[in-house]
Structure formats: structure tokens, C-alpha cells
Amino acid sequence: MDQADRLRYLFQQNNMKRCRVITVTGGKGGTGKTCISVNLSIALRKLGYNVLIIDADIGFSNAEIELGVISKFTLYDVLYGNKKIIDVINDGPIGVKFISTGGNFDLINGDIDLNVFFNNINILDNYFDYVIVDTGAGINKTVKSFIDMSDDVVVVTTPEPTAIMDAYILIKSIQELSDKNLYLIVNKVTNQSEYVSVYERLNNALINFLGTTINDLGYIHEDARISECIKAQNPIILKYQSSKPSKDITRIAESLTNHKSTKKKEGLLGIFKKMLLNSGGIYNGEHKTRAKD
């Protein structure tokens, strides 16, 4: 039995309850995707849920920076070092947990004790209610891998025409990849009418050209204090709790919990199943290796 067969066998043996995995992505950089991932995770935690953020923007740990978290160890150290999964979980604000996937590596290579690894993952899978996966912008092999294993996908855009077009292209690619629950967040809006205009424009294009639609998750107001909070590594939902963006994010979190996922949940085991069975690695499909100590 080769490694891929052993992976499939181990996953088939597990029937535990699964957490809900939500990938947050965007068609271009600068939409505020990572800021939303971080603040949405905190909002869900405030609602009483156990939340884990996975920073899947390989090579660019922006979520880590915005959380003010320094990851001493990453998933790489679990797979190829002597660390347990619990060793790479970092504490974020108000009990939100965080895992970094690390730098450039190919997850399929190396001598991995699969039984021990998956037993650790099982514990986490049964503990967390939500896993928020913050990906890089655009569509590449890395992003596709995380989208494929998610229960739901949140697409972030802004009112800029280029951002809307990029969101359309991203959604088209996602639809070609798999049938997912799609949600839209329009960030950096000046008012509700601007949001409605963006949503209707994008949704009408999806209906007319792709024969599909996207769920309306909400919008977030433009606010100069967001940039201030990013620089201070203090999420706006904590520093300015009564601000419009904070209220917007809370409303989005509540809406998300009311939208029950209709897809079969694969949970954290599903995440690592996709990653480990992807023989091309998860760093833009390239076999990049980390220098040995």
C-alpha cells in the first residue's frame, strides 16, 4: 500500500463531527481580504464559537501580522519536524487560534507518521466550530486546493471596476473547479446604495453569462481607522467596537452562522487530505524546498 492509499484508508476510518471550513479569497490584492478574515474570525469568537485561522497565503503571513502573532513553529514542523499539531497553534485575540502553513514546501514528500498526525487533527476537528482559511489573491494551484476542500467560499471585492471584474473571473474559475456555496462581501463602500449597485452588477453578470448566482453576505464601510488598526496590529473590531466596519463585520458573522452549509463537510481532515494528496505541493504548484538545518 503506497502513501496515497494509506492516506485514503485513514480518512475513510474517521466519522467524527466536522467543523465548518470557510475559505476567504479575492480576485486581486488590496481588497482587504486578510483584514476581513481576521476580524470575521474575532466576530465569530465573540458569538461564542471556537475559531481557527489558517494563514494559507504561502510566503506572505499577513494574517499573522494583523493578529500580532509570531509563529515560532508552522505546519512544516509538524510534517517534517518533531512537533505536534498542538505546538503550532498560536493564541490570538480573545481566544481565536491561528496556524501558519509556513514557507515554501512540498507537503507530499518526507517521512510522515500519518497515524499520529491524523489523531492530532481529529482532536482539533472536533474542537473548532469554524476554520477560516485566508488565501492569497487571485486563482492559482494553492488557492484552488483550499477552495476545493472548503465547505463555503467567501469572495471579497471592492466597488472598483477592476476589482469587480477580477471577482467575476475568480467566481467563474471556482464554478469550473467545483460546486461550492459562494458568498460575496463588498469591502470599502461609502454607503449601502453603492454596495447594492456592486452586488446587482456582479450578480446579474453571473446570471446572464454563467447561469449562476452568489449569496449576498453584506458589506463593510470604508474607514481610515482600519489602516490605523492594521499598522497597530490591533483589529478594528476590538479597538473601535462601535465603528461602522465593526458593526458590519458582526452583522456578516451573524448572517454567516444563519446560512447553514449545504455541502458535505470535510473539516480539518479534509484540508490536510487535499494538501497531502496533492503531489504537486501547495506553493503555486512548484516543488520548492526549505533549506535543512
Secondary structure, DSSP 8 states (H G I E B T S, - for coil): --HHHHHHHHHHT------EEEEEEESSTTS-HHHHHHHHHHHHHHTT--EEEEEESTT--HHHHHHT---SS-HHHHHHSS--GGGG-EE-GGG-EEEE--SS--TTSS---HHHHHHHHHHHHHH-SEEEEEE-SS--HHHHHHHHH-SEEEEEE-SSHHHHHHHHHHHHHHHHH---EEEEEEEEESSHHHHHHHHHHHHHHIIIIIS---EEEEEEE--HHHHHHHHHT--HHHHSTTSHHHHHHHHHHHHHHHS---S---HHHHHHHHHHH-TT-SSTT--------
